[in-house]
Amino acid sequence: MAVLLSPRPAAVAAARRAGARTVVVAPAAPMPSDREGAERRVRTDWRDHRRLIGAVGRLDAVRHGRARVFGFDHAGALAAARANEALGLPGTPSAAVTALMDKAALRARSNALHADRPVSFVRCGRAALIPFLAGLIGFPCVVKPRAGFLGEGVRLLTGPAGAEAAVRHYPEVTDLLVEEYLEGPELAVEALSRDGHHRILGWTRRIPGPGAAATTATGHELPVALPACAAEAVRALLRGALDLAGHRDGPSHTEVVLTLHGPRLVEAHAHPGAEELVQLLRLAHGTDVLGLALAAGLGLPDPVRHPRAAHAGLRYVDFPPGSRIEHLRPGLAAARAVPGVAGVRLGLPPGATVRRAPTGSLHHAHVLATAPTAGSLTRVLDRAVALLGQPGPLTPDSHGIHVPPPPWRHGPHPT
């Protein structure tokens, strides 16, 4: 039995594909339309460890060791790991989840994998020290919360003026990481571990944002075919980092930059990537990340795979403050009708007014699309995004910082 902590509908659907019975645990009673397919619903605040153990521990499947708790986001992964340990169920150890959350410890561990050219970094406990520490690391550099997630609080500092300005954006007493800027194309890698064996499920290439948004992405695309040596180096880095963190079982999402000195880790998490990223892998390759993770965790056979060979892309969309969501409905309908568009998701409630620009990796909306070629995919995405009132195409840059040409070609990649 799969015990799912506040799952999105995609996770419940993946449990069905894996052939698992499901129980949804959520603080409020979920609407049937949002959790269709769950056999049972338990209303409790799973963020309270004692309440979660008390509610889940009464289930017959849990008492007989025929269940596992799953969380597919930052908070849920840690809560699930702690619950599985307390209930004597298999799963990723909570120590491994927290090891991946600690960006300073993870950086130190990953640097051991390339001691000849480690990534320079330093911890920062007071915001006033940012300019001094950034000067030690050298510009450009990145400052980010040591235990942050979803890109919140990440800032790219290109010079002393930016470092001085960054001081105002953090609490006086804080816990930050200041590290060198990793120059190069970036991959988001989905993997699944079982008994210490790490299986790469696929990767997407990140499209960096223009101008001041260079620390965020405007989208992702795949397939991405790396040269054999680069692909093996990415695999070796990921497997080494997961081993050093003690991650032996369960899904993971890792972000890697392909620098001139080889791949370097940005961050890693003990849960799958965002829902739209795992959807990309299903659209392009037929790889069911969530279904595979649930099946592996419960000891079930892998769900039936329907191989595909398409180009798939994701484009994020953000609206200026003051935009009224009801005014976007004609554009949403038109974007969904574009041939090749697989989905348009709006993350704002109907009738809402956009109050501020999103931060980190959060966005107001996104478009998913497939096409037979890379060029036709770009045209589909540009057309759909334009119908939502956004200009296109977007030209990536990164504050004028030179980015080496990507070492990949468009096409399938080995996993």
DRENMAR-5068 format. One record per residue (C-alpha): residue in three letters; residue number from 1; x, y, z. Coordinates in pm, 1 decimal. Layout:
N
   code   pos          X          Y          Z
    ALA   NUM          X          Y          Z
...
//
This chain:
415
   code   pos          X          Y          Z
    MET     1        0.0        0.0        0.0
    ALA     2      124.2      346.4      -92.8
    VAL     3       59.6      606.9      178.6
    LEU     4       81.4      941.0       -3.3
    LEU     5      133.7     1270.2      179.4
    SER     6      -79.2     1547.9       22.4
    PRO     7      -15.5     1411.0     -326.1
    ARG     8      -92.0     1589.2     -647.7
    PRO     9     -333.7     1401.7     -877.8
    ALA    10      -35.7     1286.8    -1088.7
    ALA    11      102.3     1088.8     -793.6
    VAL    12     -230.8      915.0     -731.9
    ALA    13     -253.7      828.3    -1100.7
    ALA    14      104.1      694.8    -1091.6
    ALA    15       14.0      469.9     -798.1
    ARG    16     -267.9      322.1    -1006.6
    ARG    17      -27.6      261.3    -1295.0
    ALA    18      207.5       84.8    -1055.0
    GLY    19      -75.9     -138.4     -934.5
    ALA    20      -60.6       -5.9     -578.6
    ARG    21     -341.6       45.1     -332.1
    THR    22     -337.4      403.3     -209.6
    VAL    23     -413.0      600.9      103.0
    VAL    24     -401.1      981.1       86.8
    VAL    25     -298.5     1166.5      403.1
    ALA    26     -372.9     1539.9      399.3
    PRO    27     -441.2     1813.6      658.4
    ALA    28     -781.6     1885.7      501.2
    ALA    29    -1023.0     1649.2      333.0
    PRO    30     -923.3     1652.0      -36.6
    MET    31    -1185.5     1692.7     -303.5
    PRO    32    -1264.0     1367.1     -489.0
    SER    33    -1189.7     1531.7     -822.9
    ASP    34     -840.9     1619.2     -697.0
    ARG    35     -760.1     1278.7     -549.8
    GLU    36     -949.7     1046.6     -780.1
    GLY    37     -837.3      687.1     -743.1
    ALA    38     -736.2      685.2     -376.6
    GLU    39     -894.4      398.1     -186.2
    ARG    40     -887.5      572.5      149.0
    ARG    41     -834.4      924.3      280.4
    VAL    42     -692.8     1011.6      621.2
    ARG    43     -739.7     1363.9      743.0
    THR    44     -446.2     1468.7      961.3
    ASP    45     -162.9     1719.3      956.6
    TRP    46      125.2     1496.3      848.9
    ARG    47      371.3     1778.5      920.1
    ASP    48      319.7     1686.8     1286.1
    HIS    49      523.4     1366.9     1320.8
    ARG    50      328.4     1226.5     1616.5
    ARG    51       -6.0     1283.3     1445.9
    LEU    52      119.0     1116.5     1126.8
    ILE    53      248.6      810.1     1311.9
    GLY    54      -72.1      785.4     1513.1
    ALA    55     -297.0      807.2     1207.8
    VAL    56      -97.7      584.4      973.5
    GLY    57       14.5      332.6     1234.2
    ARG    58     -343.0      207.6     1273.2
    LEU    59     -365.4       92.1      910.1
    ASP    60     -355.8     -287.1      873.7
    ALA    61     -109.5     -276.1      584.1
    VAL    62      125.8      -60.2      788.7
    ARG    63      103.4     -283.5     1097.2
    HIS    64      188.6     -586.2      883.5
    GLY    65      475.4     -417.5      699.6
    ARG    66      301.0     -413.7      362.7
    ALA    67      308.6      -38.0      309.9
    ARG    68      539.7      256.5      263.4
    VAL    69      495.0      628.2      314.3
    PHE    70      581.0      853.0       18.6
    GLY    71      634.8     1227.1       -3.9
    PHE    72      714.1     1378.8     -339.6
    ASP    73      821.4     1726.2     -238.7
    HIS    74     1076.4     1888.8       -6.2
    ALA    75      874.2     1867.3      317.0
    GLY    76      695.7     1543.9      227.0
    ALA    77     1016.7     1351.3      156.3
    LEU    78     1155.1     1420.8      503.6
    ALA    79      823.1     1351.1      676.9
    ALA    80      788.2     1022.9      486.0
    ALA    81     1143.0      913.8      571.3
    ARG    82     1090.7      981.2      941.1
    ALA    83      755.0      800.0      935.1
    ASN    84      896.6      493.0      759.9
    GLU    85     1175.6      470.6     1017.0
    ALA    86      937.2      505.5     1311.3
    LEU    87      697.6      245.8     1169.0
    GLY    88      968.8       -1.5     1070.7
    LEU    89      895.2       33.1      699.3
    PRO    90     1158.0       37.9      422.2
    GLY    91     1260.4      362.2      261.4
    THR    92     1519.5      635.6      232.0
    PRO    93     1679.6      706.8      573.3
    SER    94     1592.4     1047.9      712.7
    ALA    95     1965.1     1111.8      757.4
    ALA    96     2011.4     1082.2      380.2
    VAL    97     1723.1     1320.1      312.6
    THR    98     1864.9     1581.7      549.1
    ALA    99     2217.8     1529.4      411.5
    LEU   100     2093.0     1626.4       66.2
    MET   101     1907.4     1926.5      212.9
    ASP   102     2228.0     2065.9      367.1
    LYS   103     2387.0     2248.9       73.4
    ALA   104     2713.2     2317.7      257.5
    ALA   105     2765.1     1953.3      355.0
    LEU   106     2662.4     1838.3        8.5
    ARG   107     2909.1     2078.1     -153.3
    ALA   108     3189.6     1953.5       67.8
    ARG   109     3103.8     1591.4      -12.0
    SER   110     3076.3     1650.0     -386.4
    ASN   111     3406.4     1839.9     -389.9
    ALA   112     3572.5     1516.7     -277.2
    LEU   113     3473.2     1370.2     -614.4
    HIS   114     3685.3     1624.2     -803.6
    ALA   115     3954.8     1729.1     -559.4
    ASP   116     4172.9     1862.7     -843.5
    ARG   117     3919.3     2140.8     -917.4
    PRO   118     3675.9     2180.5     -625.3
    VAL   119     3399.4     2441.8     -619.7
    SER   120     3495.3     2734.2     -394.5
    PHE   121     3240.0     2802.7     -121.0
    VAL   122     3208.3     2943.3      228.8
    ARG   123     2931.0     2954.6      487.5
    CYS   124     2796.0     3293.7      593.6
    GLY   125     2623.1     3349.0      929.5
    ARG   126     2567.4     3724.5      907.1
    ALA   127     2427.1     3909.8      608.3
    ALA   128     2673.2     4197.2      662.9
    LEU   129     2957.9     3961.1      570.3
    ILE   130     2824.1     3890.4      220.8
    PRO   131     3035.9     4159.2       43.5
    PHE   132     3355.6     4044.3      218.3
    LEU   133     3296.5     3674.6      153.7
    ALA   134     3186.2     3735.5     -205.5
    GLY   135     3513.1     3920.7     -261.2
    LEU   136     3704.3     3620.1     -128.0
    ILE   137     3520.9     3380.7     -356.7
    GLY   138     3542.3     3619.1     -653.7
    PHE   139     3281.1     3755.1     -890.4
    PRO   140     3053.6     3631.3    -1029.5
    CYS   141     2937.6     3423.2     -734.5
    VAL   142     2609.8     3293.5     -593.3
    VAL   143     2460.2     3343.1     -247.8
    LYS   144     2180.9     3112.9     -129.8
    PRO   145     2026.4     2974.0      190.6
    ARG   146     2210.4     2670.0      321.0
    ALA   147     1883.9     2476.0      359.1
    GLY   148     1673.6     2653.6       97.3
    PHE   149     1458.2     2496.2     -172.9
    LEU   150     1260.7     2594.3     -483.5
    GLY   151     1525.2     2854.9     -563.3
    GLU   152     1409.7     3087.1     -284.8
    GLY   153     1671.8     3338.4     -176.4
    VAL   154     1921.8     3254.8     -451.0
    ARG   155     2100.9     3561.7     -586.0
    LEU   156     2370.8     3598.3     -850.7
    LEU   157     2629.3     3859.6     -754.2
    THR   158     2821.5     4004.9    -1047.6
    GLY   159     3019.6     4266.9     -857.7
    PRO   160     3072.2     4456.7     -530.9
    ALA   161     2762.4     4674.3     -579.6
    GLY   162     2540.4     4367.6     -611.1
    ALA   163     2699.9     4215.4     -301.8
    GLU   164     2629.6     4529.8      -98.2
    ALA   165     2268.7     4533.8     -222.5
    ALA   166     2222.3     4165.6     -132.8
    VAL   167     2278.3     4239.0      236.8
    ARG   168     1931.2     4394.7      260.5
    HIS   169     1760.8     4082.1      126.7
    TYR   170     1856.1     3847.6      412.2
    PRO   171     1805.7     3851.8      791.8
    GLU   172     2092.4     4003.9      989.0
    VAL   173     2168.1     3665.1     1146.9
    THR   174     2128.5     3398.6      882.7
    ASP   175     2269.5     3074.1      741.6
    LEU   176     2387.3     3121.3      385.7
    LEU   177     2625.1     2971.3      137.0
    VAL   178     2844.3     3189.2      -85.3
    GLU   179     2998.0     2990.8     -369.1
    GLU   180     3154.1     3040.0     -708.2
    TYR   181     2927.1     3075.4    -1007.3
    LEU   182     2925.1     2753.9    -1209.7
    GLU   183     2955.7     2848.8    -1574.1
    GLY   184     2799.3     2625.7    -1835.7
    PRO   185     2485.3     2446.7    -1952.4
    GLU   186     2271.0     2286.0    -1684.3
    LEU   187     2093.0     1951.4    -1665.5
    ALA   188     1815.4     1835.1    -1435.0
    VAL   189     1863.6     1462.0    -1372.2
    GLU   190     1599.2     1220.4    -1244.7
    ALA   191     1723.7      898.7    -1085.6
    LEU   192     1589.9      604.6     -887.1
    SER   193     1796.8      421.8     -625.1
    ARG   194     1743.4       71.5     -497.8
    ASP   195     1973.8     -103.7     -249.0
    GLY   196     2246.8      146.7     -330.4
    HIS   197     2221.5      103.3     -707.5
    HIS   198     2143.2      434.4     -878.3
    ARG   199     1954.1      417.2    -1204.8
    ILE   200     1947.9      729.3    -1420.7
    LEU   201     1595.9      768.5    -1559.6
    GLY   202     1665.6     1069.2    -1778.9
    TRP   203     1769.0     1431.4    -1791.1
    THR   204     1641.4     1756.9    -1930.7
    ARG   205     1834.5     2066.1    -2029.5
    ARG   206     1757.5     2384.7    -1844.6
    ILE   207     1694.9     2703.0    -2041.8
    PRO   208     1835.7     2988.1    -1830.2
    GLY   209     1644.6     3309.2    -1781.7
    PRO   210     1749.0     3635.1    -1943.2
    GLY   211     1904.3     3928.8    -1763.3
    ALA   212     1836.6     3952.6    -1392.1
    ALA   213     1658.5     3615.5    -1394.8
    ALA   214     1973.3     3418.1    -1474.6
    THR   215     1942.6     3218.4    -1151.5
    THR   216     1602.1     3091.5    -1264.9
    ALA   217     1492.6     2890.9    -1566.7
    THR   218     1254.6     2988.8    -1843.7
    GLY   219     1194.4     2624.0    -1923.4
    HIS   220     1336.0     2279.6    -1996.7
    GLU   221     1367.9     2070.1    -2311.0
    LEU   222     1464.2     1719.0    -2412.2
    PRO   223     1588.7     1484.7    -2541.7
    VAL   224     1950.4     1573.6    -2476.7
    ALA   225     2224.8     1349.6    -2611.4
    LEU   226     2563.7     1403.9    -2448.3
    PRO   227     2893.9     1270.7    -2579.2
    ALA   228     2973.0      938.7    -2414.5
    CYS   229     3247.9     1082.0    -2193.7
    ALA   230     3029.4     1370.7    -2069.8
    ALA   231     2734.2     1138.7    -2004.3
    GLU   232     2949.5      900.0    -1801.1
    ALA   233     3097.0     1190.5    -1604.2
    VAL   234     2745.2     1309.2    -1514.4
    ARG   235     2649.5      958.7    -1403.3
    ALA   236     2965.1      923.3    -1195.8
    LEU   237     2907.3     1257.9    -1023.7
    LEU   238     2545.6     1177.6     -942.6
    ARG   239     2618.3      829.3     -813.5
    GLY   240     2913.0      950.8     -608.4
    ALA   241     2715.8     1234.7     -450.5
    LEU   242     2422.6     1008.3     -362.0
    ASP   243     2656.4      747.5     -215.5
    LEU   244     2835.8     1006.5       -1.7
    ALA   245     2500.3     1138.0      126.7
    GLY   246     2386.1      784.0      216.0
    HIS   247     2096.0      786.1      -29.4
    ARG   248     2034.7      417.9     -110.5
    ASP   249     1664.2      391.3     -191.8
    GLY   250     1403.6      606.5     -360.5
    PRO   251     1387.5      879.6     -623.3
    SER   252     1617.5     1178.4     -648.3
    HIS   253     1637.1     1501.5     -844.3
    THR   254     1982.7     1644.4     -912.8
    GLU   255     2091.5     1961.8    -1089.7
    VAL   256     2429.0     1956.6    -1263.0
    VAL   257     2627.2     2221.7    -1451.4
    LEU   258     2855.2     2109.4    -1735.2
    THR   259     3158.2     2331.2    -1672.0
    LEU   260     3483.5     2342.7    -1867.2
    HIS   261     3635.4     2132.8    -1587.5
    GLY   262     3364.6     1867.7    -1601.7
    PRO   263     3018.8     1835.2    -1445.5
    ARG   264     2964.4     2001.0    -1108.5
    LEU   265     2676.0     1953.6     -866.7
    VAL   266     2436.3     2242.1     -799.8
    GLU   267     2201.3     2062.5     -560.1
    ALA   268     2023.5     1731.1     -507.3
    HIS   269     1699.4     1623.8     -339.7
    ALA   270     1556.5     1293.3     -216.8
    HIS   271     1238.7     1327.1     -420.5
    PRO   272     1147.9     1358.8     -790.1
    GLY   273     1168.1     1691.3     -968.4
    ALA   274      869.2     1918.8    -1011.9
    GLU   275      559.7     1759.6    -1161.5
    GLU   276      611.5     1934.6    -1494.6
    LEU   277      966.2     1794.5    -1523.7
    VAL   278      860.9     1433.7    -1471.7
    GLN   279      580.3     1493.8    -1721.9
    LEU   280      844.1     1593.6    -1975.9
    LEU   281     1015.8     1257.4    -1945.9
    ARG   282      686.4     1076.5    -1999.9
    LEU   283      607.8     1291.2    -2303.8
    ALA   284      946.8     1247.1    -2468.6
    HIS   285     1056.9      896.9    -2365.7
    GLY   286      758.9      731.9    -2199.5
    THR   287      960.7      718.0    -1875.0
    ASP   288      720.8      707.5    -1579.9
    VAL   289      931.5      855.5    -1297.2
    LEU   290      655.2      856.2    -1035.1
    GLY   291      523.5      514.0    -1130.0
    LEU   292      871.9      362.9    -1117.7
    ALA   293      943.1      523.1     -780.3
    LEU   294      620.9      389.3     -628.5
    ALA   295      667.1       41.5     -774.5
    ALA   296     1027.9       19.6     -653.2
    GLY   297      934.0      138.9     -305.7
    LEU   298      663.2     -125.8     -274.4
    GLY   299      852.8     -409.0     -441.6
    LEU   300      614.1     -420.2     -737.5
    PRO   301      705.4     -480.0    -1103.4
    ASP   302      785.3     -170.6    -1306.9
    PRO   303      475.5      -22.1    -1471.4
    VAL   304      434.8      -99.9    -1840.5
    ARG   305      641.1      143.9    -2043.2
    HIS   306      521.5      288.3    -2372.9
    PRO   307      845.7      398.0    -2543.3
    ARG   308      837.5      727.5    -2729.6
    ALA   309     1088.0      926.9    -2928.7
    ALA   310      961.1     1282.0    -2936.7
    HIS   311     1094.2     1625.0    -2855.1
    ALA   312      924.9     1769.6    -2548.6
    GLY   313      954.1     2111.2    -2392.1
    LEU   314      838.6     2314.5    -2097.5
    ARG   315      807.4     2692.7    -2095.0
    TYR   316      733.6     2889.3    -1780.0
    VAL   317      504.7     3191.1    -1800.5
    ASP   318      483.7     3481.0    -1556.3
    PHE   319      244.0     3773.8    -1562.6
    PRO   320      311.1     4133.3    -1457.4
    PRO   321      166.6     4252.2    -1126.7
    GLY   322     -187.7     4379.8    -1170.7
    SER   323     -287.8     4118.7    -1429.8
    ARG   324     -639.5     3979.6    -1377.7
    ILE   325     -663.2     3605.2    -1428.3
    GLU   326    -1014.5     3615.1    -1577.2
    HIS   327     -874.8     3823.4    -1863.0
    LEU   328     -643.1     3532.4    -1950.3
    ARG   329     -916.7     3274.8    -2011.8
    PRO   330     -942.1     3328.4    -2388.8
    GLY   331     -563.4     3305.7    -2413.5
    LEU   332     -555.2     2987.8    -2205.6
    ALA   333     -813.0     2820.9    -2428.5
    ALA   334     -627.5     2930.3    -2741.9
    ALA   335     -291.0     2808.7    -2607.0
    ARG   336     -436.6     2468.3    -2517.4
    ALA   337     -573.0     2436.0    -2871.2
    VAL   338     -233.3     2482.8    -3037.4
    PRO   339     -135.2     2154.2    -3209.6
    GLY   340      139.4     1988.7    -3010.1
    VAL   341       50.3     2148.3    -2675.8
    ALA   342       14.9     1873.3    -2415.5
    GLY   343      -97.7     2092.1    -2130.7
    VAL   344     -123.7     2444.6    -1994.0
    ARG   345     -132.1     2476.8    -1616.2
    LEU   346     -221.4     2794.9    -1433.7
    GLY   347      -94.4     2813.7    -1077.5
    LEU   348     -320.6     3100.2     -973.1
    PRO   349     -684.8     3067.7     -864.5
    PRO   350     -964.5     3185.4    -1095.9
    GLY   351    -1046.9     3552.6    -1052.4
    ALA   352     -715.7     3631.0     -880.7
    THR   353     -507.8     3939.2     -945.0
    VAL   354     -131.7     3899.7     -975.9
    ARG   355       15.5     4084.3     -677.5
    ARG   356      388.3     4038.4     -735.2
    ALA   357      641.8     3865.6     -952.4
    PRO   358      715.3     3505.1     -851.3
    THR   359     1040.5     3417.3     -677.7
    GLY   360     1279.1     3126.6     -705.5
    SER   361     1155.6     2843.5     -924.0
    LEU   362      788.2     2926.5     -866.8
    HIS   363      599.7     3053.2    -1172.1
    HIS   364      247.5     3166.7    -1251.4
    ALA   365      191.5     2915.2    -1533.0
    HIS   366      364.8     2673.6    -1765.7
    VAL   367      312.3     2518.7    -2108.4
    LEU   368      406.6     2159.9    -2200.9
    ALA   369      437.3     2057.9    -2565.0
    THR   370      570.9     1787.2    -2794.4
    ALA   371      684.7     1798.7    -3156.9
    PRO   372      879.4     1580.6    -3402.3
    THR   373     1183.0     1813.7    -3418.9
    ALA   374     1358.6     2067.8    -3197.5
    GLY   375     1270.9     2351.8    -3434.8
    SER   376      902.4     2266.8    -3450.5
    LEU   377      894.2     2232.3    -3071.6
    THR   378     1028.7     2585.4    -3031.3
    ARG   379      763.1     2718.2    -3267.9
    VAL   380      482.2     2541.6    -3078.3
    LEU   381      601.4     2674.6    -2743.3
    ASP   382      654.3     3027.5    -2875.2
    ARG   383      305.4     3034.5    -3024.7
    ALA   384      137.3     2903.9    -2708.7
    VAL   385      328.2     3142.5    -2481.8
    ALA   386      247.4     3436.6    -2708.3
    LEU   387     -122.8     3353.5    -2682.8
    LEU   388      -88.7     3386.6    -2306.5
    GLY   389       33.5     3740.3    -2357.3
    GLN   390      406.4     3675.5    -2328.3
    PRO   391      666.9     3769.4    -2591.6
    GLY   392      859.1     3494.6    -2761.6
    PRO   393     1094.0     3347.0    -2839.7
    LEU   394     1303.6     3404.6    -2528.5
    THR   395     1678.7     3436.7    -2581.4
    PRO   396     1877.1     3291.9    -2291.3
    ASP   397     2170.6     3484.8    -2151.3
    SER   398     2331.9     3508.0    -1809.6
    HIS   399     2420.4     3863.1    -1716.7
    GLY   400     2670.8     3880.8    -2000.1
    ILE   401     2869.3     3594.0    -1849.7
    HIS   402     3014.7     3369.9    -2116.8
    VAL   403     2845.9     3030.5    -2129.7
    PRO   404     3025.9     2757.9    -2325.6
    PRO   405     2830.6     2604.7    -2613.3
    PRO   406     2631.8     2300.3    -2500.7
    PRO   407     2814.9     1971.9    -2554.6
    TRP   408     2498.1     1793.8    -2662.9
    ARG   409     2299.7     1729.7    -2975.3
    HIS   410     1926.2     1691.2    -3010.0
    GLY   411     1834.0     1328.1    -3000.4
    PRO   412     1781.5     1032.3    -2769.2
    HIS   413     2027.6      974.0    -2488.1
    PRO   414     2128.6      649.9    -2319.7
    THR   415     2016.3      598.6    -1960.4
//
